């Protein structure tokens, strides 16, 4: 996934309304190594997270409101 991509988090019930932005992919895990199955994400609320690529999905056509959050 390309850094700068806006994404949704995929919860247990499917697509969640939580919007984030990919900061780095592959992400550097706390062990200090790059992992190609991880992305570092900044969520709209300002929190950062490491997510597996199967936990997130690209927003195909972000709205202006979604883009403005970042």
CHARMM-style PDB file with segment names, atoms N, HN, CA, C and O in Angstrom:
ATOM      1  N   UNK     1       0.851  -1.168   0.000  1.00  0.00      PROA
ATOM      2  CA  UNK     1       0.000   0.000   0.000  1.00  0.00      PROA
ATOM      3  C   UNK     1       0.905   1.243   0.000  1.00  0.00      PROA
ATOM      4  O   UNK     1       1.945   1.254   0.659  1.00  0.00      PROA
ATOM      5  N   UNK     2       0.520   2.247  -0.713  1.00  0.00      PROA
ATOM      6  HN  UNK     2      -0.325   2.237  -1.248  1.00  0.00      PROA
ATOM      7  CA  UNK     2       1.338   3.437  -0.901  1.00  0.00      PROA
ATOM      8  C   UNK     2       1.124   4.425   0.260  1.00  0.00      PROA
ATOM      9  O   UNK     2      -0.018   4.720   0.612  1.00  0.00      PROA
ATOM     10  N   UNK     3       2.218   4.938   0.858  1.00  0.00      PROA
ATOM     11  HN  UNK     3       3.146   4.698   0.572  1.00  0.00      PROA
ATOM     12  CA  UNK     3       2.067   5.971   1.877  1.00  0.00      PROA
ATOM     13  C   UNK     3       1.253   7.152   1.337  1.00  0.00      PROA
ATOM     14  O   UNK     3       1.424   7.570   0.192  1.00  0.00      PROA
ATOM     15  N   UNK     4       0.374   7.671   2.177  1.00  0.00      PROA
ATOM     16  HN  UNK     4       0.234   7.330   3.106  1.00  0.00      PROA
ATOM     17  CA  UNK     4      -0.512   8.756   1.778  1.00  0.00      PROA
ATOM     18  C   UNK     4      -1.911   8.282   1.413  1.00  0.00      PROA
ATOM     19  O   UNK     4      -2.833   9.089   1.289  1.00  0.00      PROA
ATOM     20  N   UNK     5      -2.071   6.958   1.238  1.00  0.00      PROA
ATOM     21  HN  UNK     5      -1.322   6.302   1.338  1.00  0.00      PROA
ATOM     22  CA  UNK     5      -3.377   6.396   0.893  1.00  0.00      PROA
ATOM     23  C   UNK     5      -4.332   6.527   2.065  1.00  0.00      PROA
ATOM     24  O   UNK     5      -3.965   6.223   3.200  1.00  0.00      PROA
ATOM     25  N   UNK     6      -5.549   6.974   1.806  1.00  0.00      PROA
ATOM     26  HN  UNK     6      -5.847   7.221   0.884  1.00  0.00      PROA
ATOM     27  CA  UNK     6      -6.576   6.997   2.839  1.00  0.00      PROA
ATOM     28  C   UNK     6      -7.234   5.628   2.899  1.00  0.00      PROA
ATOM     29  O   UNK     6      -7.520   5.015   1.870  1.00  0.00      PROA
ATOM     30  N   UNK     7      -7.471   5.159   4.121  1.00  0.00      PROA
ATOM     31  HN  UNK     7      -7.239   5.657   4.957  1.00  0.00      PROA
ATOM     32  CA  UNK     7      -7.966   3.801   4.307  1.00  0.00      PROA
ATOM     33  C   UNK     7      -9.104   3.765   5.323  1.00  0.00      PROA
ATOM     34  O   UNK     7      -9.294   4.680   6.125  1.00  0.00      PROA
ATOM     35  N   UNK     8      -9.852   2.661   5.250  1.00  0.00      PROA
ATOM     36  HN  UNK     8      -9.698   1.918   4.599  1.00  0.00      PROA
ATOM     37  CA  UNK     8     -10.819   2.292   6.276  1.00  0.00      PROA
ATOM     38  C   UNK     8     -10.224   1.161   7.087  1.00  0.00      PROA
ATOM     39  O   UNK     8      -9.409   0.391   6.578  1.00  0.00      PROA
ATOM     40  N   UNK     9     -10.624   1.052   8.348  1.00  0.00      PROA
ATOM     41  HN  UNK     9     -11.286   1.677   8.762  1.00  0.00      PROA
ATOM     42  CA  UNK     9     -10.260  -0.090   9.157  1.00  0.00      PROA
ATOM     43  C   UNK     9     -11.344  -1.133   8.981  1.00  0.00      PROA
ATOM     44  O   UNK     9     -12.530  -0.804   9.024  1.00  0.00      PROA
ATOM     45  N   UNK    10     -10.960  -2.388   8.782  1.00  0.00      PROA
ATOM     46  HN  UNK    10      -9.997  -2.656   8.747  1.00  0.00      PROA
ATOM     47  CA  UNK    10     -11.918  -3.483   8.635  1.00  0.00      PROA
ATOM     48  C   UNK    10     -12.117  -4.132   9.989  1.00  0.00      PROA
ATOM     49  O   UNK    10     -11.209  -4.782  10.508  1.00  0.00      PROA
ATOM     50  N   UNK    11     -13.286  -3.963  10.562  1.00  0.00      PROA
ATOM     51  HN  UNK    11     -14.023  -3.436  10.140  1.00  0.00      PROA
ATOM     52  CA  UNK    11     -13.604  -4.566  11.847  1.00  0.00      PROA
ATOM     53  C   UNK    11     -14.221  -5.938  11.671  1.00  0.00      PROA
ATOM     54  O   UNK    11     -14.321  -6.445  10.554  1.00  0.00      PROA
ATOM     55  N   UNK    12     -14.629  -6.527  12.761  1.00  0.00      PROA
ATOM     56  HN  UNK    12     -14.548  -6.115  13.669  1.00  0.00      PROA
ATOM     57  CA  UNK    12     -15.223  -7.856  12.741  1.00  0.00      PROA
ATOM     58  C   UNK    12     -16.526  -7.882  11.941  1.00  0.00      PROA
ATOM     59  O   UNK    12     -16.914  -8.928  11.420  1.00  0.00      PROA
ATOM     60  N   UNK    13     -17.193  -6.751  11.843  1.00  0.00      PROA
ATOM     61  HN  UNK    13     -16.878  -5.902  12.266  1.00  0.00      PROA
ATOM     62  CA  UNK    13     -18.462  -6.696  11.120  1.00  0.00      PROA
ATOM     63  C   UNK    13     -18.314  -6.091   9.733  1.00  0.00      PROA
ATOM     64  O   UNK    13     -19.314  -5.751   9.100  1.00  0.00      PROA
ATOM     65  N   UNK    14     -17.106  -5.954   9.256  1.00  0.00      PROA
ATOM     66  HN  UNK    14     -16.294  -6.230   9.770  1.00  0.00      PROA
ATOM     67  CA  UNK    14     -16.875  -5.394   7.926  1.00  0.00      PROA
ATOM     68  C   UNK    14     -16.240  -4.019   8.008  1.00  0.00      PROA
ATOM     69  O   UNK    14     -15.558  -3.700   8.982  1.00  0.00      PROA
ATOM     70  N   UNK    15     -16.465  -3.196   6.975  1.00  0.00      PROA
ATOM     71  HN  UNK    15     -17.019  -3.455   6.184  1.00  0.00      PROA
ATOM     72  CA  UNK    15     -15.840  -1.877   6.892  1.00  0.00      PROA
ATOM     73  C   UNK    15     -16.350  -0.985   8.015  1.00  0.00      PROA
ATOM     74  O   UNK    15     -17.555  -0.851   8.227  1.00  0.00      PROA
ATOM     75  N   UNK    16     -15.431  -0.391   8.713  1.00  0.00      PROA
ATOM     76  HN  UNK    16     -14.452  -0.499   8.542  1.00  0.00      PROA
ATOM     77  CA  UNK    16     -15.724   0.551   9.797  1.00  0.00      PROA
ATOM     78  C   UNK    16     -15.642   1.953   9.212  1.00  0.00      PROA
ATOM     79  O   UNK    16     -14.961   2.162   8.208  1.00  0.00      PROA
ATOM     80  N   UNK    17     -16.313   2.899   9.811  1.00  0.00      PROA
ATOM     81  HN  UNK    17     -16.867   2.730  10.627  1.00  0.00      PROA
ATOM     82  CA  UNK    17     -16.273   4.277   9.329  1.00  0.00      PROA
ATOM     83  C   UNK    17     -14.991   4.992   9.736  1.00  0.00      PROA
ATOM     84  O   UNK    17     -14.774   6.139   9.347  1.00  0.00      PROA
ATOM     85  N   UNK    18     -14.139   4.330  10.514  1.00  0.00      PROA
ATOM     86  HN  UNK    18     -14.315   3.398  10.830  1.00  0.00      PROA
ATOM     87  CA  UNK    18     -12.884   4.935  10.961  1.00  0.00      PROA
ATOM     88  C   UNK    18     -11.960   5.148   9.766  1.00  0.00      PROA
ATOM     89  O   UNK    18     -11.652   4.204   9.037  1.00  0.00      PROA
ATOM     90  N   UNK    19     -11.523   6.376   9.570  1.00  0.00      PROA
ATOM     91  HN  UNK    19     -11.772   7.142  10.162  1.00  0.00      PROA
ATOM     92  CA  UNK    19     -10.665   6.721   8.437  1.00  0.00      PROA
ATOM     93  C   UNK    19      -9.252   6.953   8.939  1.00  0.00      PROA
ATOM     94  O   UNK    19      -9.044   7.569   9.985  1.00  0.00      PROA
ATOM     95  N   UNK    20      -8.279   6.453   8.182  1.00  0.00      PROA
ATOM     96  HN  UNK    20      -8.448   5.953   7.332  1.00  0.00      PROA
ATOM     97  CA  UNK    20      -6.880   6.657   8.507  1.00  0.00      PROA
ATOM     98  C   UNK    20      -6.074   6.949   7.251  1.00  0.00      PROA
ATOM     99  O   UNK    20      -6.582   6.885   6.132  1.00  0.00      PROA
ATOM    100  N   UNK    21      -4.809   7.270   7.466  1.00  0.00      PROA
ATOM    101  HN  UNK    21      -4.396   7.322   8.375  1.00  0.00      PROA
ATOM    102  CA  UNK    21      -3.889   7.541   6.360  1.00  0.00      PROA
ATOM    103  C   UNK    21      -2.637   6.705   6.564  1.00  0.00      PROA
ATOM    104  O   UNK    21      -2.058   6.695   7.650  1.00  0.00      PROA
ATOM    105  N   UNK    22      -2.221   6.003   5.516  1.00  0.00      PROA
ATOM    106  HN  UNK    22      -2.692   6.011   4.634  1.00  0.00      PROA
ATOM    107  CA  UNK    22      -1.014   5.186   5.589  1.00  0.00      PROA
ATOM    108  C   UNK    22       0.192   6.114   5.656  1.00  0.00      PROA
ATOM    109  O   UNK    22       0.377   6.974   4.795  1.00  0.00      PROA
ATOM    110  N   UNK    23       1.011   5.928   6.691  1.00  0.00      PROA
ATOM    111  HN  UNK    23       0.861   5.229   7.390  1.00  0.00      PROA
ATOM    112  CA  UNK    23       2.224   6.728   6.876  1.00  0.00      PROA
ATOM    113  C   UNK    23       3.432   5.997   6.293  1.00  0.00      PROA
ATOM    114  O   UNK    23       4.287   6.610   5.654  1.00  0.00      PROA
ATOM    115  N   UNK    24       3.496   4.695   6.514  1.00  0.00      PROA
ATOM    116  HN  UNK    24       2.801   4.197   7.033  1.00  0.00      PROA
ATOM    117  CA  UNK    24       4.620   3.896   6.016  1.00  0.00      PROA
ATOM    118  C   UNK    24       4.148   2.483   5.715  1.00  0.00      PROA
ATOM    119  O   UNK    24       3.365   1.901   6.466  1.00  0.00      PROA
ATOM    120  N   UNK    25       4.631   1.946   4.616  1.00  0.00      PROA
ATOM    121  HN  UNK    25       5.267   2.418   4.006  1.00  0.00      PROA
ATOM    122  CA  UNK    25       4.348   0.557   4.253  1.00  0.00      PROA
ATOM    123  C   UNK    25       5.472   0.096   3.333  1.00  0.00      PROA
ATOM    124  O   UNK    25       5.592   0.626   2.229  1.00  0.00      PROA
ATOM    125  N   UNK    26       6.281  -0.844   3.726  1.00  0.00      PROA
ATOM    126  HN  UNK    26       6.184  -1.275   4.623  1.00  0.00      PROA
ATOM    127  CA  UNK    26       6.186  -1.635   4.953  1.00  0.00      PROA
ATOM    128  C   UNK    26       6.514  -0.802   6.193  1.00  0.00      PROA
ATOM    129  O   UNK    26       7.250   0.184   6.138  1.00  0.00      PROA
ATOM    130  N   UNK    27       5.948  -1.232   7.289  1.00  0.00      PROA
ATOM    131  HN  UNK    27       5.351  -2.032   7.334  1.00  0.00      PROA
ATOM    132  CA  UNK    27       6.149  -0.529   8.555  1.00  0.00      PROA
ATOM    133  C   UNK    27       7.314  -1.147   9.317  1.00  0.00      PROA
ATOM    134  O   UNK    27       7.636  -2.323   9.144  1.00  0.00      PROA
ATOM    135  N   UNK    28       7.934  -0.338  10.158  1.00  0.00      PROA
ATOM    136  HN  UNK    28       7.672   0.617  10.298  1.00  0.00      PROA
ATOM    137  CA  UNK    28       8.993  -0.816  11.038  1.00  0.00      PROA
ATOM    138  C   UNK    28       8.339  -1.268  12.341  1.00  0.00      PROA
ATOM    139  O   UNK    28       7.754  -0.465  13.069  1.00  0.00      PROA
ATOM    140  N   UNK    29       8.445  -2.545  12.619  1.00  0.00      PROA
ATOM    141  HN  UNK    29       8.920  -3.197  12.028  1.00  0.00      PROA
ATOM    142  CA  UNK    29       7.871  -3.119  13.830  1.00  0.00      PROA
ATOM    143  C   UNK    29       8.743  -2.721  15.024  1.00  0.00      PROA
ATOM    144  O   UNK    29       9.896  -2.332  14.833  1.00  0.00      PROA
ATOM    145  N   UNK    30       8.220  -2.809  16.245  1.00  0.00      PROA
ATOM    146  HN  UNK    30       7.284  -3.125  16.399  1.00  0.00      PROA
ATOM    147  CA  UNK    30       9.039  -2.479  17.416  1.00  0.00      PROA
ATOM    148  C   UNK    30      10.336  -3.290  17.521  1.00  0.00      PROA
ATOM    149  O   UNK    30      11.258  -2.890  18.233  1.00  0.00      PROA
ATOM    150  N   UNK    31      10.414  -4.423  16.818  1.00  0.00      PROA
ATOM    151  HN  UNK    31       9.666  -4.748  16.240  1.00  0.00      PROA
ATOM    152  CA  UNK    31      11.655  -5.196  16.837  1.00  0.00      PROA
ATOM    153  C   UNK    31      12.737  -4.578  15.955  1.00  0.00      PROA
ATOM    154  O   UNK    31      13.873  -5.052  15.936  1.00  0.00      PROA
ATOM    155  N   UNK    32      12.376  -3.497  15.211  1.00  0.00      PROA
ATOM    156  HN  UNK    32      11.454  -3.112  15.226  1.00  0.00      PROA
ATOM    157  CA  UNK    32      13.358  -2.778  14.402  1.00  0.00      PROA
ATOM    158  C   UNK    32      13.469  -3.228  12.963  1.00  0.00      PROA
ATOM    159  O   UNK    32      14.312  -2.718  12.226  1.00  0.00      PROA
ATOM    160  N   UNK    33      12.640  -4.172  12.541  1.00  0.00      PROA
ATOM    161  HN  UNK    33      11.955  -4.587  13.140  1.00  0.00      PROA
ATOM    162  CA  UNK    33      12.702  -4.690  11.177  1.00  0.00      PROA
ATOM    163  C   UNK    33      11.467  -4.274  10.382  1.00  0.00      PROA
ATOM    164  O   UNK    33      10.373  -4.157  10.933  1.00  0.00      PROA
ATOM    165  N   UNK    34      11.654  -4.053   9.085  1.00  0.00      PROA
ATOM    166  HN  UNK    34      12.543  -4.149   8.638  1.00  0.00      PROA
ATOM    167  CA  UNK    34      10.525  -3.743   8.203  1.00  0.00      PROA
ATOM    168  C   UNK    34       9.737  -5.025   7.943  1.00  0.00      PROA
ATOM    169  O   UNK    34      10.306  -6.080   7.664  1.00  0.00      PROA
ATOM    170  N   UNK    35       8.434  -4.908   8.041  1.00  0.00      PROA
ATOM    171  HN  UNK    35       7.971  -4.051   8.268  1.00  0.00      PROA
ATOM    172  CA  UNK    35       7.545  -6.048   7.783  1.00  0.00      PROA
ATOM    173  C   UNK    35       6.611  -5.677   6.644  1.00  0.00      PROA
ATOM    174  O   UNK    35       5.833  -4.729   6.751  1.00  0.00      PROA
ATOM    175  N   UNK    36       6.692  -6.425   5.559  1.00  0.00      PROA
ATOM    176  HN  UNK    36       7.324  -7.195   5.472  1.00  0.00      PROA
ATOM    177  CA  UNK    36       5.915  -6.104   4.363  1.00  0.00      PROA
ATOM    178  C   UNK    36       4.424  -6.326   4.545  1.00  0.00      PROA
ATOM    179  O   UNK    36       3.636  -5.845   3.731  1.00  0.00      PROA
ATOM    180  N   UNK    37       4.016  -7.031   5.572  1.00  0.00      PROA
ATOM    181  HN  UNK    37       4.657  -7.422   6.233  1.00  0.00      PROA
ATOM    182  CA  UNK    37       2.598  -7.242   5.825  1.00  0.00      PROA
ATOM    183  C   UNK    37       1.999  -6.230   6.776  1.00  0.00      PROA
ATOM    184  O   UNK    37       0.840  -6.359   7.171  1.00  0.00      PROA
ATOM    185  N   UNK    38       2.786  -5.205   7.156  1.00  0.00      PROA
ATOM    186  HN  UNK    38       3.727  -5.100   6.836  1.00  0.00      PROA
ATOM    187  CA  UNK    38       2.302  -4.189   8.097  1.00  0.00      PROA
ATOM    188  C   UNK    38       2.327  -2.798   7.482  1.00  0.00      PROA
ATOM    189  O   UNK    38       3.162  -2.484   6.633  1.00  0.00      PROA
ATOM    190  N   UNK    39       1.387  -1.975   7.934  1.00  0.00      PROA
ATOM    191  HN  UNK    39       0.709  -2.231   8.623  1.00  0.00      PROA
ATOM    192  CA  UNK    39       1.369  -0.566   7.553  1.00  0.00      PROA
ATOM    193  C   UNK    39       1.261   0.264   8.826  1.00  0.00      PROA
ATOM    194  O   UNK    39       0.536  -0.099   9.752  1.00  0.00      PROA
ATOM    195  N   UNK    40       1.983   1.376   8.869  1.00  0.00      PROA
ATOM    196  HN  UNK    40       2.572   1.671   8.117  1.00  0.00      PROA
ATOM    197  CA  UNK    40       1.816   2.332   9.958  1.00  0.00      PROA
ATOM    198  C   UNK    40       0.729   3.304   9.531  1.00  0.00      PROA
ATOM    199  O   UNK    40       0.795   3.881   8.445  1.00  0.00      PROA
ATOM    200  N   UNK    41      -0.272   3.484  10.387  1.00  0.00      PROA
ATOM    201  HN  UNK    41      -0.325   3.015  11.269  1.00  0.00      PROA
ATOM    202  CA  UNK    41      -1.444   4.285  10.053  1.00  0.00      PROA
ATOM    203  C   UNK    41      -1.626   5.384  11.090  1.00  0.00      PROA
ATOM    204  O   UNK    41      -1.455   5.156  12.288  1.00  0.00      PROA
ATOM    205  N   UNK    42      -1.974   6.576  10.620  1.00  0.00      PROA
ATOM    206  HN  UNK    42      -2.113   6.762   9.647  1.00  0.00      PROA
ATOM    207  CA  UNK    42      -2.412   7.647  11.511  1.00  0.00      PROA
ATOM    208  C   UNK    42      -3.907   7.780  11.317  1.00  0.00      PROA
ATOM    209  O   UNK    42      -4.376   8.014  10.203  1.00  0.00      PROA
ATOM    210  N   UNK    43      -4.656   7.630  12.394  1.00  0.00      PROA
ATOM    211  HN  UNK    43      -4.275   7.439  13.299  1.00  0.00      PROA
ATOM    212  CA  UNK    43      -6.113   7.709  12.348  1.00  0.00      PROA
ATOM    213  C   UNK    43      -6.560   9.160  12.439  1.00  0.00      PROA
ATOM    214  O   UNK    43      -5.787  10.027  12.846  1.00  0.00      PROA
ATOM    215  N   UNK    44      -7.793   9.422  12.064  1.00  0.00      PROA
ATOM    216  HN  UNK    44      -8.421   8.718  11.733  1.00  0.00      PROA
ATOM    217  CA  UNK    44      -8.336  10.783  12.043  1.00  0.00      PROA
ATOM    218  C   UNK    44      -8.283  11.440  13.418  1.00  0.00      PROA
ATOM    219  O   UNK    44      -8.214  12.666  13.512  1.00  0.00      PROA
ATOM    220  N   UNK    45      -8.315  10.640  14.491  1.00  0.00      PROA
ATOM    221  HN  UNK    45      -8.371   9.644  14.415  1.00  0.00      PROA
ATOM    222  CA  UNK    45      -8.260  11.205  15.845  1.00  0.00      PROA
ATOM    223  C   UNK    45      -6.835  11.516  16.297  1.00  0.00      PROA
ATOM    224  O   UNK    45      -6.629  11.971  17.422  1.00  0.00      PROA
ATOM    225  N   UNK    46      -5.833  11.270  15.411  1.00  0.00      PROA
ATOM    226  HN  UNK    46      -6.001  10.900  14.497  1.00  0.00      PROA
ATOM    227  CA  UNK    46      -4.447  11.582  15.718  1.00  0.00      PROA
ATOM    228  C   UNK    46      -3.642  10.422  16.271  1.00  0.00      PROA
ATOM    229  O   UNK    46      -2.426  10.540  16.423  1.00  0.00      PROA
ATOM    230  N   UNK    47      -4.288   9.305  16.577  1.00  0.00      PROA
ATOM    231  HN  UNK    47      -5.276   9.209  16.454  1.00  0.00      PROA
ATOM    232  CA  UNK    47      -3.588   8.125  17.094  1.00  0.00      PROA
ATOM    233  C   UNK    47      -2.831   7.427  15.961  1.00  0.00      PROA
ATOM    234  O   UNK    47      -3.230   7.487  14.799  1.00  0.00      PROA
ATOM    235  N   UNK    48      -1.730   6.766  16.327  1.00  0.00      PROA
ATOM    236  HN  UNK    48      -1.405   6.717  17.271  1.00  0.00      PROA
ATOM    237  CA  UNK    48      -0.948   5.968  15.379  1.00  0.00      PROA
ATOM    238  C   UNK    48      -1.119   4.496  15.721  1.00  0.00      PROA
ATOM    239  O   UNK    48      -1.352   4.142  16.877  1.00  0.00      PROA
ATOM    240  N   UNK    49      -1.002   3.632  14.701  1.00  0.00      PROA
ATOM    241  HN  UNK    49      -0.813   3.920  13.762  1.00  0.00      PROA
ATOM    242  CA  UNK    49      -1.207   2.210  14.904  1.00  0.00      PROA
ATOM    243  C   UNK    49      -0.433   1.436  13.845  1.00  0.00      PROA
ATOM    244  O   UNK    49      -0.196   1.943  12.748  1.00  0.00      PROA
ATOM    245  N   UNK    50      -0.043   0.220  14.171  1.00  0.00      PROA
ATOM    246  HN  UNK    50      -0.236  -0.192  15.062  1.00  0.00      PROA
ATOM    247  CA  UNK    50       0.474  -0.724  13.187  1.00  0.00      PROA
ATOM    248  C   UNK    50      -0.665  -1.675  12.842  1.00  0.00      PROA
ATOM    249  O   UNK    50      -1.269  -2.270  13.734  1.00  0.00      PROA
ATOM    250  N   UNK    51      -0.960  -1.821  11.560  1.00  0.00      PROA
ATOM    251  HN  UNK    51      -0.470  -1.338  10.835  1.00  0.00      PROA
ATOM    252  CA  UNK    51      -2.052  -2.678  11.113  1.00  0.00      PROA
ATOM    253  C   UNK    51      -1.532  -3.661  10.082  1.00  0.00      PROA
ATOM    254  O   UNK    51      -0.653  -3.333   9.285  1.00  0.00      PROA
ATOM    255  N   UNK    52      -2.083  -4.874  10.100  1.00  0.00      PROA
ATOM    256  HN  UNK    52      -2.797  -5.140  10.748  1.00  0.00      PROA
ATOM    257  CA  UNK    52      -1.782  -5.794   9.011  1.00  0.00      PROA
ATOM    258  C   UNK    52      -2.574  -5.340   7.795  1.00  0.00      PROA
ATOM    259  O   UNK    52      -3.609  -4.687   7.928  1.00  0.00      PROA
ATOM    260  N   UNK    53      -2.090  -5.686   6.618  1.00  0.00      PROA
ATOM    261  HN  UNK    53      -1.249  -6.217   6.510  1.00  0.00      PROA
ATOM    262  CA  UNK    53      -2.738  -5.231   5.393  1.00  0.00      PROA
ATOM    263  C   UNK    53      -4.131  -5.823   5.216  1.00  0.00      PROA
ATOM    264  O   UNK    53      -4.933  -5.278   4.457  1.00  0.00      PROA
ATOM    265  N   UNK    54      -4.437  -6.919   5.894  1.00  0.00      PROA
ATOM    266  HN  UNK    54      -3.785  -7.362   6.510  1.00  0.00      PROA
ATOM    267  CA  UNK    54      -5.795  -7.463   5.796  1.00  0.00      PROA
ATOM    268  C   UNK    54      -6.754  -6.809   6.793  1.00  0.00      PROA
ATOM    269  O   UNK    54      -7.941  -7.135   6.806  1.00  0.00      PROA
ATOM    270  N   UNK    55      -6.257  -5.892   7.626  1.00  0.00      PROA
ATOM    271  HN  UNK    55      -5.293  -5.628   7.615  1.00  0.00      PROA
ATOM    272  CA  UNK    55      -7.106  -5.149   8.561  1.00  0.00      PROA
ATOM    273  C   UNK    55      -7.551  -3.794   8.008  1.00  0.00      PROA
ATOM    274  O   UNK    55      -8.393  -3.121   8.602  1.00  0.00      PROA
ATOM    275  N   UNK    56      -6.981  -3.399   6.867  1.00  0.00      PROA
ATOM    276  HN  UNK    56      -6.297  -3.946   6.384  1.00  0.00      PROA
ATOM    277  CA  UNK    56      -7.293  -2.091   6.301  1.00  0.00      PROA
ATOM    278  C   UNK    56      -7.658  -2.237   4.835  1.00  0.00      PROA
ATOM    279  O   UNK    56      -7.270  -3.199   4.171  1.00  0.00      PROA
ATOM    280  N   UNK    57      -8.418  -1.260   4.343  1.00  0.00      PROA
ATOM    281  HN  UNK    57      -8.733  -0.479   4.882  1.00  0.00      PROA
ATOM    282  CA  UNK    57      -8.821  -1.260   2.939  1.00  0.00      PROA
ATOM    283  C   UNK    57      -8.773   0.163   2.403  1.00  0.00      PROA
ATOM    284  O   UNK    57      -9.211   1.104   3.066  1.00  0.00      PROA
ATOM    285  N   UNK    58      -8.240   0.307   1.205  1.00  0.00      PROA
ATOM    286  HN  UNK    58      -7.885  -0.457   0.666  1.00  0.00      PROA
ATOM    287  CA  UNK    58      -8.138   1.623   0.586  1.00  0.00      PROA
ATOM    288  C   UNK    58      -9.526   2.200   0.327  1.00  0.00      PROA
ATOM    289  O   UNK    58     -10.440   1.483  -0.081  1.00  0.00      PROA
ATOM    290  N   UNK    59      -9.676   3.497   0.567  1.00  0.00      PROA
ATOM    291  HN  UNK    59      -8.934   4.080   0.898  1.00  0.00      PROA
ATOM    292  CA  UNK    59     -10.919   4.188   0.221  1.00  0.00      PROA
ATOM    293  C   UNK    59     -10.813   4.511  -1.271  1.00  0.00      PROA
ATOM    294  O   UNK    59      -9.942   5.286  -1.664  1.00  0.00      PROA
ATOM    295  N   UNK    60     -11.683   3.932  -2.112  1.00  0.00      PROA
ATOM    296  HN  UNK    60     -12.391   3.302  -1.792  1.00  0.00      PROA
ATOM    297  CA  UNK    60     -11.524   4.094  -3.557  1.00  0.00      PROA
ATOM    298  C   UNK    60     -11.704   5.527  -4.051  1.00  0.00      PROA
ATOM    299  O   UNK    60     -11.003   5.951  -4.969  1.00  0.00      PROA
ATOM    300  N   UNK    61     -12.623   6.273  -3.463  1.00  0.00      PROA
ATOM    301  HN  UNK    61     -13.192   5.928  -2.716  1.00  0.00      PROA
ATOM    302  CA  UNK    61     -12.873   7.646  -3.892  1.00  0.00      PROA
ATOM    303  C   UNK    61     -13.139   8.490  -2.654  1.00  0.00      PROA
ATOM    304  O   UNK    61     -14.296   8.746  -2.319  1.00  0.00      PROA
ATOM    305  N   UNK    62     -12.071   8.931  -1.961  1.00  0.00      PROA
ATOM    306  HN  UNK    62     -11.131   8.723  -2.233  1.00  0.00      PROA
ATOM    307  CA  UNK    62     -12.261   9.696  -0.736  1.00  0.00      PROA
ATOM    308  C   UNK    62     -13.065  10.978  -0.971  1.00  0.00      PROA
ATOM    309  O   UNK    62     -12.892  11.656  -1.983  1.00  0.00      PROA
ATOM    310  N   UNK    63     -13.932  11.290  -0.034  1.00  0.00      PROA
ATOM    311  HN  UNK    63     -14.073  10.739   0.788  1.00  0.00      PROA
ATOM    312  CA  UNK    63     -14.705  12.535  -0.118  1.00  0.00      PROA
ATOM    313  C   UNK    63     -13.809  13.699   0.295  1.00  0.00      PROA
ATOM    314  O   UNK    63     -12.785  13.487   0.945  1.00  0.00      PROA
ATOM    315  N   UNK    64     -14.177  14.918  -0.073  1.00  0.00      PROA
ATOM    316  HN  UNK    64     -15.008  15.090  -0.601  1.00  0.00      PROA
ATOM    317  CA  UNK    64     -13.391  16.081   0.384  1.00  0.00      PROA
ATOM    318  C   UNK    64     -13.311  16.154   1.910  1.00  0.00      PROA
ATOM    319  O   UNK    64     -12.298  16.596   2.452  1.00  0.00      PROA
ATOM    320  N   UNK    65     -14.359  15.729   2.601  1.00  0.00      PROA
ATOM    321  HN  UNK    65     -15.182  15.370   2.161  1.00  0.00      PROA
ATOM    322  CA  UNK    65     -14.360  15.740   4.064  1.00  0.00      PROA
ATOM    323  C   UNK    65     -13.320  14.760   4.622  1.00  0.00      PROA
ATOM    324  O   UNK    65     -12.628  15.068   5.593  1.00  0.00      PROA
ATOM    325  N   UNK    66     -13.218  13.579   4.000  1.00  0.00      PROA
ATOM    326  HN  UNK    66     -13.781  13.330   3.212  1.00  0.00      PROA
ATOM    327  CA  UNK    66     -12.228  12.599   4.451  1.00  0.00      PROA
ATOM    328  C   UNK    66     -10.815  13.103   4.207  1.00  0.00      PROA
ATOM    329  O   UNK    66      -9.946  12.944   5.064  1.00  0.00      PROA
ATOM    330  N   UNK    67     -10.579  13.701   3.063  1.00  0.00      PROA
ATOM    331  HN  UNK    67     -11.285  13.830   2.367  1.00  0.00      PROA
ATOM    332  CA  UNK    67      -9.257  14.235   2.737  1.00  0.00      PROA
ATOM    333  C   UNK    67      -8.891  15.364   3.706  1.00  0.00      PROA
ATOM    334  O   UNK    67      -7.740  15.473   4.127  1.00  0.00      PROA
ATOM    335  N   UNK    68      -9.865  16.196   4.055  1.00  0.00      PROA
ATOM    336  HN  UNK    68     -10.801  16.107   3.713  1.00  0.00      PROA
ATOM    337  CA  UNK    68      -9.614  17.343   4.933  1.00  0.00      PROA
ATOM    338  C   UNK    68      -9.210  16.944   6.343  1.00  0.00      PROA
ATOM    339  O   UNK    68      -8.629  17.752   7.067  1.00  0.00      PROA
ATOM    340  N   UNK    69      -9.506  15.708   6.747  1.00  0.00      PROA
ATOM    341  HN  UNK    69      -9.978  15.052   6.158  1.00  0.00      PROA
ATOM    342  CA  UNK    69      -9.141  15.243   8.090  1.00  0.00      PROA
ATOM    343  C   UNK    69      -7.625  15.111   8.255  1.00  0.00      PROA
ATOM    344  O   UNK    69      -7.125  15.006   9.375  1.00  0.00      PROA
ATOM    345  N   UNK    70      -6.895  15.117   7.129  1.00  0.00      PROA
ATOM    346  HN  UNK    70      -7.301  15.202   6.219  1.00  0.00      PROA
ATOM    347  CA  UNK    70      -5.462  14.906   7.191  1.00  0.00      PROA
ATOM    348  C   UNK    70      -4.738  16.064   6.574  1.00  0.00      PROA
ATOM    349  OT1 UNK    70      -3.508  16.071   6.531  1.00  0.00      PROA
TER     350      UNK     70
END
